[in-house]
Amino acid sequence: LHAQLVLTTQCDVEMLSIDVTPATSIPGVEAVYTYEDLETIGGNNILGPITKDEFCFLPVGQKAVFVGQPIGICVAESLEIAELGAKSVAVQYGESNNDAVVTIDQAIKANSFYNFATETIERGSVDDAFAQAEKADNGDKLVTVSGTFRSGGQEHFYLETNATLAVPSESATNLTIYSSTQAPTKTQGYCASATNTPASKVVVRMKRMGGGFCGKETRSAFSACAAAVAAKVSNRPVRLTLSRDVDMSITGGRHAFTTTYRAAARIDADGKARLEALDVQLYNNGGSAFDLSGPVMCRALFHIDGCYEWPHFRAIGRVCKTAQPPHTAFRGFGGPQGIAACEHVMEHLAFACNVPIDTLRRTNMYDATQSTPFGTILGNGLKWNVPKMWGDLQAELNIIARRQAIEKFNSANKWKKRGLAFVPTKFGIAFTEKSMNQVGALVHVYTDGTVLVSHGGTEMGQGLHTKVCQVAAQAFGIPLEDVYINDTSTDKVANTIPTAASMSTDMYGMATFDACSQIIKRLEPYREKLGKEAKFSAIAQAAHWDRVNLSAQGFFTLMDKRCGYDFKKDKPADYPADAPTNSWKGQPFNYFTQGVAGSEVEVDVLSGNHRVIASDVVVDVGSSINPVIDIGQIEGAFIQGMGWSTMEEVVFADEDHTWIRPTGKVFTSGPGTYKIPAFNDVPESFNVSLMKDVDNPFAVHSSKAIGEPPFFLGATVFFAIKDAVMAARAENLKSNEYFDLDMPGTSERIRMACADDIAVECIEKSEKTIDAFVPKGSYLFFLAKPCNCVM
């Protein structure tokens, strides 16, 4: 049977009734299943990866919390009939009070938060530092800045939308779920619970995904559950594939962030600006259910320091509860939002201190003896390589000369401006939830010398299976083509961890190596007996005839001291006094993947369009298992990060977009309104390299994780755009005033921020001044009356 979800069309209102008769009367419609059918089979209608605050199917009498919330599932003989049936279900809603909270600003005003998820990282004395700044005279040269920075959401836009095929067997007492998911065990648990089936009788299989980007870690579960319920009740296979517009409308995406900040720097006698204090409050838009919004905020808190030493530091993170679909994991998991806010603050301070931004960054970069605000010492075996990469790439690109050439170009061109940004990054590697840092693998050696590996990780185009096969092939000393991974299945490796956090090669590679090592030890007598030149197949056959087990289960966990962080833990009375602040709370990361990137852009002042002239990236990935895959991952992450920061704008029906209805609806639900980078957006000169002669003692074969860390480096394009806009504003306004530019830096934002005469007249007609005007993005009609400007 083909299936389509029945979805709510309003939010923040009570659902009064459901009438499926109009749908079931359509020829070819088999049935429409709702919460009543789920309860009939004894299923649990409650979902949620951390907080159980979601429904599989919204029951009558409950409030619809977002537009597109699943009410039921229509199954029919064809996809077209199922779509027609789903749209024909009659749903009645109560009266709306039109006060739905959609945005972060509205949530702050309404005090709408998931308060249990509020976390803080603090060291030093932030309040004392700013008090000194207020009392200081000009001779102290203590500079303070404050402001707000906003970064937008992002749609995963994987090539394959969420899809599930649920197949019942044994009179519907067993279920096999073929699901496009990064979390087979989570999917297994949800489907078992929703259908009242023991988990041992629910098998989830995942061959490969057409992309995931963490969007299928938790948000694939509700569609899999819906299909599983339909399959169990009907005792027929059910296929559910979300259309692109439905997938984009209801599955959530990257969290939008708003960061308010105060920061201070002290000008030394030698003229160098030294960071003094950072006080930030981070807010993310969690949506209508908690999902993974808390852990996303935690990772943002762990990365808001950037690569810089802040002696006095306080960061508070709060998750906003709104009427948007539940937002979820996305490549970087809050880290890029935190780093972007930090770099925005650094640029603000550089401007206020009147020092070059490159100088401020390098002067205040961590050294190997310093610790992060959460207590991790950068040189404690972690190989802190950012300063070296910074110096090497800066010299290679001749940044000083390029900035001089850009300044010369800008002085000669009024309607074209160029800018450059040179930015470092560090990204912590580990699940911040300690219990998730464990994995398993199963290895079979066959008598023909070939090897079958099964592990809990899923393949979505990131090359995980290839790297794991390489680990096994190297362990056994056999060709890569003799190692095979069929699929990921919960009946082969149980209790798996989602393929996320860039941890999969690190952990599944080690678990596979553990299993291989067990078998190798059993084969040692036969290798010695048959000689070094013996084929692996002969060794395996000899061991088999001697009744030796040629299968092994491998298991791997990160060391306790290298994962896990307890925000609430108090300092023990006997804790060493010279230990870094907050180190008693644990160490959230096993190590850091690090990198540096520089980008140069050219902005068209009249249109706001930009082109990326060049981007150069170097990343420390340790001793790479597969350099080709790693470079491909860096390129893809960079472009995706560039898209997030420059063009991918998610628009909802909110207080700034009152022309979209109903309130809370996603407007950018397809490629017609939502733009991802295309071929012509790729940097014209794009150079990616891996740092040479480095290792990593904390991961398999001295490698490092690579999936998420380079993502933020794509934002160098955004900061280069801001540099170009600064040049335009300096010329057009005849002054060099600081200005805010929020992410994403769309053409509309760039155009209005350039502040030429045309933009100024338009802005002033909206009763705003150019200094106070911050472009909010696309699709905003802010003009009080038509602009009469002529060119």
FIKE-302527 format. One line per 8 residues: number of its first residue (from 0); for each residue x, y, z of C-alpha. Coordinates in steps of 0.2 Angstrom, whole numbers, padded with zeros to 4 digits. Layout:
<nodes>
NUM = X Y Z | ...
</nodes>
This chain:
<nodes>
0 = 0000 0000 0000 | 0005 0018 -0003 | 0003 0030 0011 | 0002 0049 0014 | 0002 0058 0031 | -0014 0068 0036 | -0007 0084 0043 | -0014 0099 0053
8 = -0017 0115 0044 | -0016 0127 0059 | -0006 0128 0075 | -0009 0134 0093 | -0028 0128 0092 | -0037 0113 0099 | -0042 0100 0086 | -0060 0096 0089
16 = -0064 0082 0077 | -0058 0071 0063 | -0069 0064 0049 | -0061 0051 0038 | -0077 0047 0028 | -0073 0059 0014 | -0056 0050 0011 | -0062 0032 0014
24 = -0076 0035 0001 | -0063 0038 -0013 | -0061 0022 -0023 | -0044 0014 -0020 | -0042 0021 -0002 | -0039 0007 0009 | -0041 0016 0026 | -0036 0031 0036
32 = -0028 0027 0052 | -0027 0038 0067 | -0023 0038 0086 | -0038 0027 0089 | -0031 0013 0078 | -0015 0015 0086 | -0023 0013 0103 | -0033 -0002 0097
40 = -0018 -0012 0095 | -0011 -0007 0112 | 0002 0005 0105 | 0010 0020 0114 | 0006 0036 0105 | 0020 0046 0114 | 0037 0050 0105 | 0052 0060 0109
48 = 0071 0056 0110 | 0074 0065 0126 | 0057 0072 0133 | 0042 0062 0128 | 0032 0078 0122 | 0027 0072 0104 | 0012 0062 0097 | 0013 0049 0084
56 = -0004 0054 0079 | -0012 0070 0087 | -0028 0065 0097 | -0044 0074 0096 | -0045 0087 0110 | -0026 0090 0110 | -0019 0107 0104 | -0011 0107 0087
64 = 0006 0114 0091 | 0013 0117 0074 | 0007 0117 0056 | 0010 0100 0048 | 0008 0090 0064 | 0003 0072 0059 | -0015 0067 0063 | -0016 0051 0054
72 = -0010 0041 0039 | -0020 0037 0023 | -0016 0021 0014 | -0022 0017 -0004 | -0018 0007 -0019 | -0008 0021 -0027 | 0002 0036 -0022 | -0010 0048 -0031
80 = -0025 0041 -0022 | -0016 0041 -0005 | -0012 0060 -0008 | -0030 0064 -0013 | -0037 0054 0002 | -0025 0063 0015 | -0031 0080 0008 | -0049 0074 0009
88 = -0050 0071 0028 | -0061 0084 0037 | -0053 0091 0052 | -0062 0104 0063 | -0052 0116 0075 | -0056 0127 0089 | -0055 0146 0089 | -0038 0154 0088
96 = -0032 0168 0099 | -0019 0173 0086 | -0005 0174 0099 | 0005 0160 0093 | 0024 0162 0098 | 0034 0159 0082 | 0050 0168 0083 | 0064 0169 0096
104 = 0060 0187 0100 | 0042 0183 0103 | 0047 0168 0114 | 0059 0180 0125 | 0045 0192 0126 | 0032 0179 0131 | 0045 0170 0143 | 0042 0154 0132
112 = 0056 0143 0136 | 0061 0125 0140 | 0067 0130 0157 | 0074 0114 0162 | 0087 0115 0148 | 0095 0131 0153 | 0114 0129 0155 | 0128 0140 0160
120 = 0147 0140 0158 | 0156 0153 0168 | 0174 0157 0174 | 0183 0172 0181 | 0172 0187 0186 | 0163 0194 0171 | 0153 0207 0182 | 0169 0213 0190
128 = 0178 0215 0173 | 0164 0226 0166 | 0163 0236 0182 | 0181 0240 0180 | 0178 0245 0162 | 0164 0257 0168 | 0176 0265 0181 | 0191 0266 0170
136 = 0197 0282 0162 | 0203 0283 0144 | 0221 0280 0150 | 0217 0262 0154 | 0211 0259 0136 | 0198 0246 0141 | 0186 0245 0127 | 0169 0237 0128
144 = 0156 0233 0115 | 0138 0226 0116 | 0125 0220 0103 | 0115 0206 0096 | 0119 0194 0083 | 0107 0183 0074 | 0110 0167 0063 | 0096 0159 0054
152 = 0090 0141 0052 | 0094 0129 0038 | 0085 0116 0028 | 0094 0099 0027 | 0089 0097 0009 | 0095 0079 0008 | 0092 0072 -0010 | 0081 0058 -0003
160 = 0067 0063 0008 | 0061 0053 0023 | 0055 0036 0017 | 0050 0020 0025 | 0044 0003 0019 | 0036 -0007 0033 | 0033 -0025 0030 | 0023 -0036 0042
168 = 0026 -0055 0044 | 0020 -0069 0054 | 0002 -0063 0055 | 0008 -0045 0058 | 0017 -0051 0074 | 0034 -0046 0067 | 0039 -0030 0057 | 0053 -0027 0046
176 = 0056 -0008 0043 | 0066 -0002 0029 | 0069 0016 0034 | 0080 0031 0028 | 0087 0034 0045 | 0103 0038 0054 | 0096 0029 0070 | 0091 0011 0067
184 = 0089 0007 0085 | 0079 0023 0089 | 0068 0019 0075 | 0066 0001 0081 | 0061 0007 0098 | 0049 0019 0092 | 0040 0007 0080 | 0040 -0006 0093
192 = 0032 0005 0106 | 0019 0013 0093 | 0014 -0005 0087 | 0014 -0014 0104 | 0027 -0026 0097 | 0043 -0033 0106 | 0058 -0024 0100 | 0066 -0042 0096
200 = 0052 -0044 0083 | 0055 -0027 0075 | 0070 -0027 0063 | 0076 -0010 0055 | 0087 -0011 0040 | 0096 0003 0032 | 0106 0000 0016 | 0111 0018 0012
208 = 0103 0035 0013 | 0102 0048 0000 | 0110 0061 0012 | 0105 0064 0030 | 0116 0079 0038 | 0109 0073 0055 | 0091 0077 0049 | 0087 0059 0050
216 = 0094 0056 0067 | 0077 0059 0076 | 0065 0067 0064 | 0063 0051 0053 | 0055 0042 0068 | 0038 0049 0067 | 0035 0044 0049 | 0042 0027 0052
224 = 0030 0025 0066 | 0016 0030 0056 | 0020 0018 0042 | 0023 0004 0055 | 0006 0007 0063 | -0003 0006 0046 | 0007 -0010 0041 | 0002 -0019 0058
232 = -0016 -0014 0057 | -0018 -0018 0039 | -0006 -0033 0039 | 0000 -0027 0022 | 0017 -0019 0017 | 0016 0000 0018 | 0027 0013 0009 | 0028 0031 0015
240 = 0039 0043 0006 | 0037 0061 0011 | 0036 0074 -0004 | 0049 0087 -0004 | 0037 0101 0002 | 0030 0090 0016 | 0047 0085 0021 | 0053 0103 0022
248 = 0038 0109 0031 | 0037 0097 0045 | 0054 0089 0049 | 0062 0104 0056 | 0080 0110 0053 | 0095 0119 0060 | 0091 0130 0075 | 0090 0149 0072
256 = 0100 0158 0086 | 0100 0175 0093 | 0115 0180 0104 | 0116 0195 0115 | 0133 0200 0121 | 0145 0211 0130 | 0163 0210 0127 | 0179 0219 0133
264 = 0197 0220 0127 | 0212 0229 0135 | 0224 0239 0125 | 0242 0235 0131 | 0256 0247 0131 | 0263 0239 0115 | 0246 0243 0107 | 0240 0225 0106
272 = 0222 0222 0111 | 0220 0208 0124 | 0203 0200 0126 | 0196 0203 0144 | 0179 0197 0146 | 0164 0189 0136 | 0146 0189 0143 | 0134 0181 0131
280 = 0116 0175 0131 | 0111 0162 0118 | 0094 0158 0113 | 0089 0145 0100 | 0072 0141 0092 | 0068 0124 0098 | 0051 0123 0090 | 0035 0115 0097
288 = 0044 0100 0105 | 0061 0098 0113 | 0069 0085 0102 | 0088 0088 0103 | 0087 0107 0106 | 0095 0106 0123 | 0111 0096 0117 | 0112 0108 0102
296 = 0112 0123 0114 | 0126 0114 0125 | 0137 0112 0110 | 0135 0130 0106 | 0140 0135 0123 | 0155 0123 0121 | 0160 0133 0105 | 0156 0151 0109
304 = 0174 0154 0114 | 0180 0151 0097 | 0199 0148 0096 | 0202 0162 0109 | 0207 0165 0127 | 0193 0174 0137 | 0200 0177 0155 | 0182 0181 0161
312 = 0168 0172 0153 | 0150 0168 0155 | 0138 0160 0143 | 0120 0156 0146 | 0110 0146 0134 | 0091 0145 0134 | 0080 0135 0122 | 0064 0144 0116
320 = 0047 0135 0114 | 0038 0141 0099 | 0025 0135 0086 | 0038 0130 0073 | 0040 0112 0069 | 0053 0104 0082 | 0070 0108 0076 | 0084 0096 0077
328 = 0102 0090 0073 | 0111 0097 0058 | 0129 0096 0053 | 0138 0105 0067 | 0124 0103 0080 | 0125 0121 0087 | 0144 0122 0086 | 0144 0134 0070
336 = 0130 0145 0078 | 0141 0147 0093 | 0157 0150 0083 | 0149 0162 0071 | 0143 0173 0086 | 0160 0173 0093 | 0168 0179 0077 | 0155 0192 0076
344 = 0160 0198 0093 | 0178 0198 0088 | 0175 0209 0073 | 0165 0221 0084 | 0180 0222 0096 | 0193 0224 0082 | 0183 0239 0075 | 0181 0247 0092
352 = 0199 0244 0097 | 0205 0250 0080 | 0216 0235 0077 | 0216 0224 0061 | 0204 0209 0064 | 0218 0197 0059 | 0229 0204 0072 | 0216 0203 0086
360 = 0212 0185 0081 | 0231 0179 0081 | 0235 0189 0097 | 0222 0181 0107 | 0223 0163 0100 | 0224 0149 0113 | 0241 0142 0116 | 0244 0124 0121
368 = 0245 0129 0140 | 0228 0137 0141 | 0211 0130 0144 | 0194 0132 0137 | 0180 0140 0149 | 0174 0122 0152 | 0191 0116 0158 | 0200 0107 0144
376 = 0218 0111 0142 | 0222 0113 0123 | 0239 0105 0124 | 0235 0091 0136 | 0239 0078 0122 | 0227 0086 0110 | 0239 0093 0098 | 0234 0111 0097
384 = 0238 0115 0079 | 0228 0130 0075 | 0242 0143 0077 | 0253 0134 0066 | 0240 0132 0052 | 0236 0150 0054 | 0254 0156 0051 | 0257 0144 0037
392 = 0241 0148 0027 | 0243 0167 0031 | 0260 0166 0023 | 0255 0155 0009 | 0241 0166 0004 | 0250 0182 0008 | 0235 0190 0017 | 0243 0207 0020
400 = 0247 0209 0001 | 0230 0203 -0004 | 0221 0215 0008 | 0232 0229 0001 | 0226 0224 -0017 | 0208 0224 -0011 | 0209 0241 -0004 | 0216 0247 -0020
408 = 0202 0239 -0030 | 0189 0246 -0019 | 0196 0264 -0020 | 0194 0262 -0039 | 0177 0254 -0040 | 0161 0262 -0034 | 0149 0248 -0038 | 0160 0233 -0035
416 = 0168 0230 -0018 | 0179 0216 -0013 | 0182 0209 0005 | 0192 0195 0013 | 0191 0185 0029 | 0203 0174 0037 | 0196 0163 0051 | 0201 0148 0062
424 = 0190 0135 0069 | 0190 0121 0082 | 0177 0108 0084 | 0175 0096 0098 | 0173 0077 0094 | 0162 0066 0105 | 0144 0064 0110 | 0141 0076 0124
432 = 0130 0063 0131 | 0142 0051 0139 | 0131 0035 0137 | 0131 0037 0118 | 0150 0035 0116 | 0149 0016 0114 | 0147 0005 0098 | 0148 -0012 0092
440 = 0153 -0022 0076 | 0152 -0040 0070 | 0165 -0048 0059 | 0164 -0064 0049 | 0178 -0072 0040 | 0173 -0084 0027 | 0184 -0099 0021 | 0187 -0091 0004
448 = 0196 -0077 0013 | 0183 -0064 0011 | 0176 -0054 0026 | 0159 -0048 0030 | 0158 -0033 0042 | 0142 -0027 0051 | 0142 -0012 0062 | 0129 0000 0069
456 = 0134 0015 0058 | 0124 0020 0043 | 0130 0025 0026 | 0123 0042 0019 | 0137 0046 0007 | 0150 0051 0020 | 0161 0036 0016 | 0159 0027 0033
464 = 0158 0010 0026 | 0173 0013 0015 | 0184 0018 0030 | 0178 0003 0040 | 0182 -0009 0026 | 0199 -0001 0025 | 0202 -0004 0044 | 0197 -0022 0042
472 = 0207 -0025 0026 | 0222 -0018 0034 | 0220 -0028 0050 | 0219 -0044 0040 | 0231 -0039 0027 | 0219 -0043 0013 | 0214 -0032 -0002 | 0200 -0019 0001
480 = 0189 -0028 -0012 | 0188 -0043 -0001 | 0179 -0034 0013 | 0161 -0031 0012 | 0147 -0022 0022 | 0129 -0027 0017 | 0118 -0015 0027 | 0115 -0009 0044
488 = 0102 -0020 0053 | 0096 -0021 0071 | 0096 -0040 0071 | 0115 -0040 0067 | 0121 -0027 0079 | 0109 -0022 0092 | 0107 -0006 0103 | 0116 0005 0091
496 = 0120 0023 0093 | 0114 0036 0079 | 0127 0040 0066 | 0131 0057 0071 | 0143 0069 0080 | 0156 0065 0067 | 0161 0050 0078 | 0156 0035 0067
504 = 0173 0031 0059 | 0182 0034 0076 | 0171 0022 0085 | 0165 0009 0072 | 0183 0008 0066 | 0189 0004 0083 | 0175 -0008 0086 | 0178 -0017 0070
512 = 0197 -0017 0074 | 0193 -0025 0090 | 0183 -0039 0082 | 0197 -0041 0069 | 0210 -0042 0082 | 0201 -0056 0091 | 0200 -0067 0075 | 0218 -0063 0071
520 = 0224 -0069 0088 | 0214 -0086 0084 | 0223 -0087 0067 | 0240 -0084 0073 | 0245 -0103 0075 | 0239 -0106 0057 | 0248 -0092 0050 | 0264 -0098 0058
528 = 0261 -0116 0053 | 0257 -0111 0035 | 0270 -0098 0033 | 0270 -0079 0029 | 0267 -0082 0011 | 0251 -0092 0014 | 0235 -0085 0007 | 0222 -0078 0019
536 = 0209 -0091 0012 | 0221 -0105 0016 | 0223 -0099 0034 | 0204 -0097 0036 | 0201 -0115 0029 | 0214 -0123 0041 | 0207 -0114 0056 | 0189 -0119 0051
544 = 0194 -0137 0049 | 0201 -0136 0067 | 0184 -0129 0073 | 0190 -0112 0077 | 0177 -0098 0078 | 0180 -0086 0063 | 0167 -0073 0069 | 0169 -0060 0083
552 = 0159 -0046 0090 | 0169 -0030 0093 | 0165 -0017 0106 | 0172 0001 0109 | 0169 0014 0122 | 0178 0031 0124 | 0188 0032 0140 | 0178 0039 0155
560 = 0190 0053 0157 | 0188 0059 0139 | 0169 0061 0137 | 0155 0067 0148 | 0152 0084 0156 | 0140 0088 0170 | 0135 0106 0170 | 0128 0105 0188
568 = 0142 0096 0197 | 0150 0106 0211 | 0169 0108 0214 | 0174 0094 0226 | 0182 0100 0242 | 0199 0091 0238 | 0200 0096 0220 | 0217 0102 0215
576 = 0218 0121 0217 | 0228 0124 0201 | 0217 0114 0190 | 0207 0123 0176 | 0191 0131 0181 | 0176 0119 0177 | 0188 0104 0174 | 0180 0095 0188
584 = 0164 0094 0178 | 0172 0082 0165 | 0179 0083 0148 | 0165 0085 0135 | 0177 0080 0120 | 0189 0067 0116 | 0199 0079 0105 | 0197 0094 0093
592 = 0197 0094 0074 | 0205 0110 0069 | 0206 0121 0053 | 0209 0138 0045 | 0201 0146 0030 | 0202 0162 0020 | 0190 0168 0007 | 0189 0183 -0005
600 = 0173 0189 -0012 | 0167 0203 -0024 | 0150 0211 -0020 | 0139 0220 -0033 | 0133 0235 -0023 | 0118 0238 -0035 | 0111 0220 -0034 | 0118 0213 -0018
608 = 0124 0198 -0027 | 0142 0191 -0024 | 0154 0180 -0031 | 0168 0170 -0022 | 0184 0174 -0030 | 0194 0161 -0020 | 0193 0150 -0004 | 0208 0141 0003
616 = 0206 0129 0017 | 0218 0118 0028 | 0211 0106 0040 | 0220 0095 0053 | 0213 0078 0051 | 0227 0068 0059 | 0234 0054 0049 | 0220 0052 0036
624 = 0213 0035 0033 | 0206 0040 0016 | 0212 0058 0010 | 0201 0058 -0005 | 0185 0055 0006 | 0191 0068 0019 | 0195 0081 0006 | 0177 0078 -0002
632 = 0170 0080 0016 | 0179 0096 0018 | 0173 0103 0001 | 0155 0098 0005 | 0155 0105 0022 | 0162 0121 0017 | 0149 0124 0003 | 0135 0119 0015
640 = 0142 0131 0028 | 0143 0144 0014 | 0125 0141 0010 | 0119 0143 0028 | 0128 0159 0030 | 0125 0168 0014 | 0109 0162 0004 | 0099 0148 0013
648 = 0085 0158 0022 | 0071 0149 0031 | 0055 0160 0031 | 0040 0157 0043 | 0023 0165 0044 | 0027 0176 0059 | 0026 0194 0064 | 0038 0200 0050
656 = 0029 0190 0037 | 0011 0193 0041 | 0006 0190 0022 | 0010 0172 0024 | -0004 0162 0032 | -0008 0152 0043 | 0003 0158 0057 | 0018 0146 0059
664 = 0018 0140 0041 | 0034 0137 0033 | 0035 0148 0017 | 0051 0141 0010 | 0045 0123 0008 | 0054 0120 -0009 | 0067 0125 -0021 | 0057 0138 -0028
672 = 0058 0149 -0012 | 0073 0140 -0004 | 0090 0142 -0013 | 0105 0131 -0009 | 0122 0133 -0017 | 0123 0129 -0036 | 0138 0125 -0047 | 0141 0143 -0051
680 = 0142 0147 -0032 | 0157 0137 -0029 | 0173 0147 -0026 | 0181 0151 -0043 | 0198 0146 -0035 | 0195 0132 -0022 | 0210 0124 -0013 | 0208 0112 0000
688 = 0223 0103 0009 | 0226 0092 0024 | 0239 0097 0037 | 0254 0086 0035 | 0264 0076 0048 | 0251 0076 0061 | 0244 0062 0071 | 0230 0059 0084
696 = 0233 0047 0098 | 0214 0046 0103 | 0206 0039 0087 | 0208 0024 0075 | 0224 0024 0065 | 0228 0042 0072 | 0215 0049 0061 | 0202 0063 0065
704 = 0184 0065 0063 | 0179 0076 0048 | 0160 0077 0044 | 0155 0092 0054 | 0171 0102 0059 | 0174 0111 0042 | 0156 0117 0041 | 0159 0133 0049
712 = 0174 0138 0038 | 0161 0141 0024 | 0156 0156 0034 | 0172 0164 0030 | 0162 0169 0014 | 0150 0178 0025 | 0163 0188 0034 | 0172 0192 0018
720 = 0155 0199 0012 | 0154 0209 0027 | 0171 0216 0024 | 0166 0221 0007 | 0150 0229 0013 | 0160 0239 0026 | 0171 0246 0011 | 0155 0251 0002
728 = 0147 0259 0018 | 0163 0269 0021 | 0163 0276 0004 | 0144 0280 0003 | 0142 0287 0021 | 0159 0296 0021 | 0162 0288 0038 | 0168 0272 0045
736 = 0154 0267 0057 | 0152 0249 0064 | 0136 0240 0057 | 0128 0223 0061 | 0124 0210 0047 | 0114 0195 0052 | 0116 0178 0044 | 0112 0173 0031
744 = 0120 0187 0021 | 0107 0186 0007 | 0107 0198 -0008 | 0093 0208 0000 | 0103 0210 0016 | 0119 0215 0006 | 0110 0227 -0005 | 0102 0237 0009
752 = 0117 0236 0020 | 0128 0244 0007 | 0120 0261 0011 | 0121 0270 -0005 | 0109 0284 -0009 | 0096 0273 -0016 | 0096 0262 -0001 | 0097 0276 0011
760 = 0081 0285 0003 | 0072 0268 0004 | 0076 0265 0022 | 0072 0283 0027 | 0055 0281 0019 | 0052 0267 0032 | 0055 0280 0045 | 0072 0272 0050
768 = 0089 0279 0050 | 0103 0270 0041 | 0113 0268 0057 | 0098 0259 0066 | 0092 0249 0051 | 0097 0231 0051 | 0091 0221 0035 | 0081 0206 0041
776 = 0082 0197 0025 | 0071 0192 0010 | 0053 0193 0008 | 0051 0209 0019 | 0041 0223 0012 | 0047 0237 0024 | 0044 0252 0013 | 0031 0265 0019
784 = 0029 0270 0002 | 0037 0267 -0015 | 0055 0274 -0017 | 0057 0288 -0030 | 0075 0285 -0032 | 0082 0286 -0050 | 0099 0280 -0056
</nodes>
